[in-house]
């Protein structure tokens, strides 16, 4: 199978992060999101593309149980 033919397959990978590392990732991503959303139309488009292509879903998962997951509910990946 060619490399590009595998792009639509979902894979999982287990990684282990401390609560402090997860919080730092959430904080950095939310700061980036806030800054870019306040930019020009190209910046806003970049944010939406990133959020719709995996970042939003990842942030939802990282935010579960913190009360912040509601910010990312619209980006949850469904099959």
Helices and strands as residue ranges (DSSP letters): G 3-6, H 19-37, H 41-50, I 51-55, H 56-63, G 69-75
